[in-house]
Amino acid sequence: MLAVLSPGQGSQKPGFLTPWLALPGAEARLREWSALADVDLLHLGTEADADEIKDTARTQPLLVAATLLAAEQLPLTGVDVVAGHSVGELGATALAGVLSADTAITLAGVRGREMAAACALEPTGMSAVLGGDPAEVLAAIESHGLYPANRNSAGQIVAAGSLEGLAKLAAEPPAKARIIALQVAGAFHTPFMAPAETALGVVAAEVTAHDPARVLLSDLDGTSVTSGREMVGRLVRQVTAPVRWDLCMRTLKDLGVTGVIELPPAGTLAGLVKRELKGEGAPEIVTLNTPDDLPAALDLIARHATEGATR
């Protein structure tokens, strides 16, 4: 059983789309999507520096475009499961057939702009809490008025909220845990993003959604969603709700996934899967970062896809 994963914000690297422009039609595709997202995806994916591509308004549509551009080179009929982390969920939803690629790019542009605007309303941030007892980490986060914005694995929880609260958490870390401040614009996946959730909801209410053609996991609770309209609603709510990637990985294990492909810019989710789903039955993983990785990805699909994967 094969899963394809779409990464979220923070995974981008300068110039990571450059190799993909050698593929026929790739440049034209990015120009079309640039108009929909109202950002220059060609420039951002090839020439922009690290500071420019960490801008939330630019990064989010860029990541969704990368996912969809690379996925066009894969036989999706052989994919059993799709999932995405944070904004990567928009790409995954398109790969599941719920949204068209153009709609996913459009929503990513709206999401990025509105979340960037929400970040500017008051000073907030995010910090990774690595290690420690999960229950103690969550209690410490709550005690400082913060939110567990990302629960990526048992040993990696991201706290988000006021800069004052984050400073207190760093000064009084939970036992056996270390705190790393993240270079982000604000407290994503918390109530601080409420204006962005509202704005995205207005646009999302007008899009056409189809029921997924393959298993589509939701960041809200790791479950498989079978209604396209419900998934769109979850995409909106997820702007202020925690990313439960830990539960998505648990579902991957429960489903018996044997092969995983992470779409570009790949590495982050593959690393989490490798650490969490280790031992007997651990899935074989391919990180797809350039067209040179396509033969390995196609081979993985041929060996791990379930016959008749598409619903």
N, C-alpha and C positions, 0 to 999 in steps of 0.2 A: 504494500500500500504506500502510495507516494503523496507527500505533502510539499506544497510550494509556499514559501514564506516571503513576506514583503516588509522590509525594514522601516524603521521610523526615524524621526529627527535626531540628529547627532551622528548618524552613520555616514553622512556625506563627506567627500574629500575633494579638494580642488582638482579639476580636470577629469573627474571619473567618467564622464560621458564621452570623452574624446574618441576612444577606440570604437565606440558604437556608430560613429558617423560614417565609418567606412561601409556600412551596410546599405544596400539600395533602399532609398526612400526614407532613411532615418532623419536626415536633415529636414526634409519637407514636413515630416510628421511633427518634429519639434517646433517648426515654425507655426504650424497650425495650432498646436497646443499652447504655444506662447500667446497667441491672440486670445484664446479662451481664458487663460489664467492671468492675463495682463502682466506678464513678466517675460523677460528674454531668456528662455530656457537654453537656447544655444550658447549664449554668452555665459550664463551661470554654470552650465555643465562642462564648459571647456576652458574658459579664460578667467573666470572670476576667482578671487583669492578666498582664503578661509573665512575672513571676516565678512565678506559679501554674502557667502552662501550659508552663514549661520543666522542671517536675518530670517525670522520666522515667516514673513510674508513671501519670501523668495524660496526658502528651503522646502516648504511643504509641497507646492506644486512640482518642484524639481524632483523630489523623491518619488512622487506618484508617476511622473513622466518616465523616470528611469525604470521603474517596475514594469510599466506597460510596454515600453520600447523593447526591453529584453524579452518579455513574455511573448511578444509577437514571433519570436524565433523558436518557440517551443510548441509541441503538439499538445495543446491543453486537454484534448479528449482523453489523454492518458493520465491526467492529474486527478487524484481522488479527493484531496483536502487542500484548502487554501486558508491562510490566516495572515494577518498583518498587525504590526505593532504601532499603536497610536495612528498617525496619519497614514501609515502603511496599510491600515485597514481599508482605506478608500481604494487603493490599488487591488487588494485582495477581493473586495466586493465586485470590482469590475471583472476580475479574472473568473469569478464565480458566475458571471453572466447577469448579475442583478442590475448593474449600471453599465451604460456604454462607456468606452474609454473617454470620449469627449465630456460626458457628464461628470465622470470622476475627476478629470483635470479641472473642470469648472468649479466643482465643489472644493477641491483642494486650494484653488486660488482664493475663494471666499473664506475658507477656514483659516488659511494663513494670514490674510489681511486682518480679519476680525480678531484673531488671537493676538496678533501683534498690537492691535489697537487696545485690546484689553490689558495687555502687559504694561502699556504706557500710563494706565490710570493710577497705579500706585506701585511703590517699589516692592517687588516680591522676587522669589527665586526658588531654586531647587538644589538639594544636596543628596548624593548617594550615600546610603548607609550600608557598608559592607561588613558582613559577619555579624556576630552576636546572636543571641536567642531571638527568633522572630517575634515572639510575644512581648519580650522586653523592649525590642526595637519599636514595635507599634505603640506600646505604652509610652515610651519616651517621646515619640513623635507627637502623640496626642497631648501629652503634658505640657508641651511648649506651644500649643495652639496651632500645630501644623497638620498637614494631611499626607497620608501615604499615597502619593500620586501614581507611582508605578510599583507594582509588586512583581518584579521580574523573575525572581527565584527565591528560595528559602534564605539565601545569603545575600540578596541584593534587593533592597527596598529603597525607593527614592522618596525623600521627604520634600514637601513643597509648602510655601506660605510666605509669611512676612520675613524680611531680612533679619529683623530683630529675633524672631523665633528661631531662625536657622543658626544665628550666631550663638544663641543659648544652647542649642543642640550640639553644636561643634565644641562648645566649652564643657559640656557635660555629656559626653557620648555614652551610650549603653555599654555594658561590660563586653569586652572582647570585640568591639565594633570600631571601625574607623569611618570618619566622615570626609567626604570629598565634595567640595562645592562645584556645581556644574555651571558651565558657561552658557546659560540660557537667559532669555529675556524676561521670564516671569514664571509664575506658579501654574504651569499647565495641569490640566486634569484636576482642578480644584474649583470651588465656588468663585474664585477670583475671575474665572473665565466665563461667568454667566452671560455677560453681554455678547460674547462671541457665540455661545450656544444659541441664544435667541436669534441672532442675525443669520446663522447658518440654517436654523430651523425654518426660517421664512423661505429661503431659497430651496432647501431640500423638499419642502412640502409640494413643490411644483414639478419635481422630476419624475420621470417614468421609471418604475422599478419592476423587475421581473423576479420570480422566485429563483433561487440559486440552482445552477445546473450540477453542482458538486457540493460536497460538505464545506460549509463556510463557518468558521469559528468566530465568536464575538469576544472582543477584549473585555466586555463588561463582566462576563462570568465564565468564559471558556466554553460555552455551550455551542452546539451546532444550531444555526438559525435556518429555518426552512421557508420563511416568508420574506420576500424581497422588501415589502413595505415595512415590516418590523425591523429589518436590518437597517434601513435608512433612518428610522427613528433611533436605533441604537447608535448609529454613527453620530447623530446630533447629540444625544445624551452623553456620549463618551468624551465630549469636549470638557465637561466638568467632573466626570466620574473617573475613578482610578483605572489604570490599565492593569488588568489581571493576566499578564502574560504567563505567570506561574500556572494558572488554571488552564490556559490554552495548551501549555506543554503537557499538563496532566491528561488532557483529552487526547492529544497526539499519541500518548502512550496507551491510553485505554482503547483507542481505535486500532492499535496494532500497526502504526506507521513504521515502515521499514526503510524508507528512503526519504531524504529531505533535500530540497533545493532552495537556497536562499538567493533571491534576486538582488541585483545591484542597487546600492553599494553594499555588498555582502560581507558578512563576518560577525557582526554583533549577535544576531539571533542564532546563527550556527554555533557560536561559542556557548550561548546559554543552553541550547539543546544538547550539545556535547557534554556539558557538565551535569545537567539534570537527568538526561536519559542515557546514562552510562551502564556498563555491565552487560549481562546477557540480554539480547534483544535490542541493543542500542542501534538506532538507525544509521545507515550509511548517509553521509552528508556531502553535498557538492556546493561550494560557494561560487556563484556566477557573477564575476566582476567585469570580464571582457569577452568579446566574441571568441577568444581562444579557449574559453572554458565551456563553450557550447557542446563540443563532442562529449565531454564527461557528463554534462547534464542530460544530453540525449540518450547516452548509454544507461544512465541511472533510471530514466523514464522507461526505457525498454525492459529493464530487469525488475523494476519494482511496481510499475503501474498495475492496478487491478483491471482485468479485462472488463470492458464496458463501464469504465469509471464514471463517465458522465451520467447523471440521473436521467 
